[in-house]
Amino acid sequence: MMALTSLSSSLLSSLSSLTGPPPSNSSVYFSSPLPSPRRRLNPKPNHHHRNRHLSIPLLSRTSPTRSIHCSSSFSSMPLEVSTSPSQLQDSLLYSRAFWITQSIIAWNADVVRDGSCYLYASQTAALSVTDGEVEGHDFKIKLEEDSGGIPQNVIAKFPHIRDYKAFRVPSTVDAKSLVKCQLAVATFGSDGKCSYATGLQLPGVLDELFAYDGPLGAHYSEDAVSLYLWAPTAQAVCACVYKNANSRDPVEVVQLKEVNGVWSVEGSKDWEGCYYVYEVSVYHPSTLHVEKCYANDPYARGLSPDSQRTLFVNLDSETLKPEGWEKLADEKPIILSFSDISIYELHVRDFSANDHTVHPDFQGGYLAFTLEDSAGVLHLKKLSNAGITHVHLLPTFQFAGVDDVKENWKCVDSTVLEKLPPDSTEQQAQITLIQDDDGYNWGYNPVLWGVPKGSYASNPSGSCRTIEFRKMVQALNHIGLRVVLDVVYNHLHGNGPFDENSVLDKIVPGYYLRRNTDGFIEHSTCVNNTASEHYMVERMIIDDMLNWAGNYKVDGFRFDLMGHIMKSTMVKAKDAVNRLTKERDGIDGSSVYIYGEGWDFGEVANNGRGINASQFNVCGTGIGSFNDRIRDAMLGGSPFGHPLQQGFVTGLLLQPNGHDHGGKDVEELMLSAAKDHIQVGMAANLRDYVLTNSDGKEVKGMEVLTYGGAPVAYALHPAETINYVSAHDNETLFDVVSMKTPMEISVDERCRLNHLASSVIALSQGIPFFHSGDEMLRSKSLDRDSYNSGDWFNRLDFTYNSNNWGVGLPPKQKNEKHWPLIRPRLADPSFKPQKNHILAAINNFLDVLQIRYSSPLFRLTTANAIQERVRFHNTGPSWVPGVIVMSFEDGHRGVPGLTQLDPIYSFIVVIFNASPSEVSFASPVLQARTFQLHPIQAMSADGVVKNSSYETSTGCFTVPPRTTSVFVEYR
């Protein structure tokens, strides 16, 4: 291990020759390092509270003088020619200048007439500003303002500094050596006194000088194991190798050698199966010190049980492959088109933690999916047989918040909780008391993206998690379900040099995490935003996806907060995955589907950090995004509005709940607007789809506007729209329906509305997405954010005995504000569904899935096909309130016009009646046809839907209250 002192003299020697002889027109100064008193910033650990799109307090190292909140950015302190001594003393705590290319530093600073600007470096991090002087530097060089400004290609990458001044760095400067130092720029007045100083942000120059496409992580050959680490700002890197996960002392400490920012070493083949940690000596801007950081390999593929050491694991080893693994690519369920996809969102632990048909050792883990006859697996088989094609698993990478060692977990006695009243505060009190020490968390707290989560394995040691994850994927594929991973590349749980969950920010501080113009980490995603606009961040995201697709044969990726990732990153990732082949990589990459949350907020909003992967920006890429418009129109308001605001399926206008929506006229407008939004969504939310709106005008989908004035539609292709009404975030569908509908209606009516909402999603164009348990009336006892609410509030019961309603008031932290509304509903026994309700809901859900897959007309593959074949009939100002009528028309073989797609049906009409009464609807366009109820509904266990009818002579359809009826015309 090289001592830091010897390294210091080595680097100082190189600094002394950075520029060669100073040219006559430049000023270059060197001096000995001068130690000076500085403030050390002691970071506090992050506590990531999972609540999507809300501002919440956070504690972390970002600004030394301000508490951090989940917001897009902080206002910069204005730059002044005259700065007070105390401001100057603290000025290096900020990084307000940007070294954007080898030759340009961007800084929003004014240099007074006859003033000057200098770049300073200290290899020992000794810089300080005292009495108008910058002290402690090894290197100093004058900068001149560049009248050419910032280059356009740099502005495209860093648009938030487009108006900054450009200062030219002399070509003689050895930037590759300087980036290893503490750096600062300072302006001086005509009196020679420092007027302002600040640190530098380096991602721009690092990308220009050190962008790298070679090997990273551990690589295995027949006789050696090699390590590669990208760390261009590091002063020294060692690998500490341990025989096992809990060895106190390393068996070997090896120094890595650097070539152009990449540190590497070739080690013994005996390393395989051992563990290692990197020791990185690097300047860290959060502490203003050169720190000795201990970190996992960013490209780790295995971990120790305590997650503090990286496992040397060769994923190509035959011992890590389940029987038949190499044949899996040929055994996967067939997907002819992405329009054939339907998605079921599921949390690994939710699936089996409460399933007593699963062996206790497998409950809550990967292996529960490998059983053939557990209650949960039998349920998944039903869904698969009915048409569900993909299971979307919430985060399964290594995340913080759950100890991988199960013996360390705390738990509550559920038998005690079960005896408590349904509206008691005691359940949540006991759950929250241990919520950070139990086995539950959604997992949106990423530590290492490329390693399966250890707590879901039967044993977190060694390569067990790898084998079991592969077995899970294989088992799901074998029952007809493809596997989607929920990936969280938009943020990391840890930062700084000391946090045990920090990895990337220890290796290249200030690079992987996006920073604001003060130099502090952005937190709009709620914690430690990553910066995919930086080359090596983008590369790591793509490499990680290739790891999961190639090594684990997953079938799709769902991007958490995709809008915080750059569009170019998403397109490159999609292209890279699509290039995978069965012959070379063991997977057909063209069948891998990618989608995500295209929300546009925070510092990336309106392309603030480059063109981001927002809903509107990703159209035309084939990447899907969640359609929140159809969700809000159906349920009412938004997840963050008033909980009683009603929507199309929750009683707006037709069955008021007492909430003041603004009067009947306003409610009529709201209901008609909601119908327009839903119809656009049902036409795959296509931007150019033409329909008749509630005013009777023909408009395109993008001309229908949300309440905020934004276009409802954004997609160019049906597979770019994910339609949904419920997901893991916010209340479950049944809970929303139970909250928003009038208290006096029956549980039977609420169950029908639950199904009505699901049926709209199931029968729409685009890709339907369902939250696990929607089909079973799942409840979380009205918990709006159950990310850390334990197994108790997140339970799934695949025996269908309970939907988990009324298990106590939901946790206080996120729900107390609405307890007065929640309590009477939980306390009322009439709100709780019985087993017969749950069974009916499941049967109805399976029915609409089978209907979707009974005709290709429900799954049209192009925007043109949807425009030609899909019509809405109950439109214009005279519409029947609460009713949507949609039809699909097919062509006939040998007849000019539309091509024939469906060999069985030539015409389909779907009527959604959300009103509390039976409705009749007649249309001349639909008169004199031979419609009859879809055979699946004609044989349904639901007696109500069987009362639907069609009268040929009048073209009149009759549909029972709160019912979806599908009528078909046979060929």
Secondary structure as GFF3:
##gff-version 3
##sequence-region A 1 971
A	DSSP	alpha_helix	4	15	.	.	.	ID=ss1
A	DSSP	beta_strand	28	29	.	.	.	ID=ss2
A	DSSP	beta_strand	57	58	.	.	.	ID=ss3
A	DSSP	beta_strand	68	69	.	.	.	ID=ss4
A	DSSP	alpha_helix	85	90	.	.	.	ID=ss5
A	DSSP	three_ten_helix	91	93	.	.	.	ID=ss6
A	DSSP	beta_strand	97	101	.	.	.	ID=ss7
A	DSSP	beta_strand	104	107	.	.	.	ID=ss8
A	DSSP	beta_strand	116	122	.	.	.	ID=ss9
A	DSSP	beta_strand	128	130	.	.	.	ID=ss10
A	DSSP	beta_strand	133	135	.	.	.	ID=ss11
A	DSSP	beta_strand	139	146	.	.	.	ID=ss12
A	DSSP	alpha_helix	152	157	.	.	.	ID=ss13
A	DSSP	three_ten_helix	159	161	.	.	.	ID=ss14
A	DSSP	beta_strand	165	168	.	.	.	ID=ss15
A	DSSP	alpha_helix	175	178	.	.	.	ID=ss16
A	DSSP	beta_strand	182	188	.	.	.	ID=ss17
A	DSSP	beta_strand	194	201	.	.	.	ID=ss18
A	DSSP	alpha_helix	203	210	.	.	.	ID=ss19
A	DSSP	beta_strand	217	220	.	.	.	ID=ss20
A	DSSP	beta_strand	224	230	.	.	.	ID=ss21
A	DSSP	beta_strand	234	242	.	.	.	ID=ss22
A	DSSP	beta_strand	252	255	.	.	.	ID=ss23
A	DSSP	beta_strand	257	259	.	.	.	ID=ss24
A	DSSP	beta_strand	262	268	.	.	.	ID=ss25
A	DSSP	three_ten_helix	269	271	.	.	.	ID=ss26
A	DSSP	beta_strand	275	284	.	.	.	ID=ss27
A	DSSP	beta_strand	289	295	.	.	.	ID=ss28
A	DSSP	beta_strand	310	311	.	.	.	ID=ss29
A	DSSP	three_ten_helix	318	320	.	.	.	ID=ss30
A	DSSP	three_ten_helix	325	327	.	.	.	ID=ss31
A	DSSP	alpha_helix	328	331	.	.	.	ID=ss32
A	DSSP	three_ten_helix	338	340	.	.	.	ID=ss33
A	DSSP	beta_strand	343	346	.	.	.	ID=ss34
A	DSSP	alpha_helix	348	352	.	.	.	ID=ss35
A	DSSP	three_ten_helix	366	370	.	.	.	ID=ss36
A	DSSP	alpha_helix	375	386	.	.	.	ID=ss37
A	DSSP	beta_strand	390	393	.	.	.	ID=ss38
A	DSSP	beta_strand	397	399	.	.	.	ID=ss39
A	DSSP	three_ten_helix	406	408	.	.	.	ID=ss40
A	DSSP	alpha_helix	414	417	.	.	.	ID=ss41
A	DSSP	alpha_helix	426	433	.	.	.	ID=ss42
A	DSSP	beta_strand	446	452	.	.	.	ID=ss43
A	DSSP	three_ten_helix	454	456	.	.	.	ID=ss44
A	DSSP	alpha_helix	464	478	.	.	.	ID=ss45
A	DSSP	beta_strand	482	487	.	.	.	ID=ss46
A	DSSP	alpha_helix	504	507	.	.	.	ID=ss47
A	DSSP	alpha_helix	535	552	.	.	.	ID=ss48
A	DSSP	beta_strand	556	559	.	.	.	ID=ss49
A	DSSP	three_ten_helix	562	564	.	.	.	ID=ss50
A	DSSP	alpha_helix	567	578	.	.	.	ID=ss51
A	DSSP	alpha_helix	582	585	.	.	.	ID=ss52
A	DSSP	three_ten_helix	589	591	.	.	.	ID=ss53
A	DSSP	beta_strand	593	596	.	.	.	ID=ss54
A	DSSP	three_ten_helix	602	607	.	.	.	ID=ss55
A	DSSP	beta_strand	624	627	.	.	.	ID=ss56
A	DSSP	alpha_helix	628	635	.	.	.	ID=ss57
A	DSSP	alpha_helix	664	682	.	.	.	ID=ss58
A	DSSP	beta_strand	690	692	.	.	.	ID=ss59
A	DSSP	beta_strand	698	700	.	.	.	ID=ss60
A	DSSP	three_ten_helix	701	703	.	.	.	ID=ss61
A	DSSP	three_ten_helix	718	720	.	.	.	ID=ss62
A	DSSP	beta_strand	721	723	.	.	.	ID=ss63
A	DSSP	alpha_helix	733	740	.	.	.	ID=ss64
A	DSSP	alpha_helix	747	762	.	.	.	ID=ss65
A	DSSP	beta_strand	767	771	.	.	.	ID=ss66
A	DSSP	three_ten_helix	774	776	.	.	.	ID=ss67
A	DSSP	alpha_helix	790	794	.	.	.	ID=ss68
A	DSSP	alpha_helix	812	815	.	.	.	ID=ss69
A	DSSP	three_ten_helix	816	818	.	.	.	ID=ss70
A	DSSP	alpha_helix	819	827	.	.	.	ID=ss71
A	DSSP	three_ten_helix	829	831	.	.	.	ID=ss72
A	DSSP	alpha_helix	835	852	.	.	.	ID=ss73
A	DSSP	three_ten_helix	856	858	.	.	.	ID=ss74
A	DSSP	alpha_helix	863	869	.	.	.	ID=ss75
A	DSSP	beta_strand	870	872	.	.	.	ID=ss76
A	DSSP	beta_strand	883	889	.	.	.	ID=ss77
A	DSSP	beta_strand	905	913	.	.	.	ID=ss78
A	DSSP	beta_strand	919	922	.	.	.	ID=ss79
A	DSSP	three_ten_helix	924	926	.	.	.	ID=ss80
A	DSSP	beta_strand	932	933	.	.	.	ID=ss81
A	DSSP	alpha_helix	935	938	.	.	.	ID=ss82
A	DSSP	three_ten_helix	945	947	.	.	.	ID=ss83
A	DSSP	beta_strand	949	951	.	.	.	ID=ss84
A	DSSP	beta_strand	956	959	.	.	.	ID=ss85
A	DSSP	beta_strand	963	970	.	.	.	ID=ss86
###
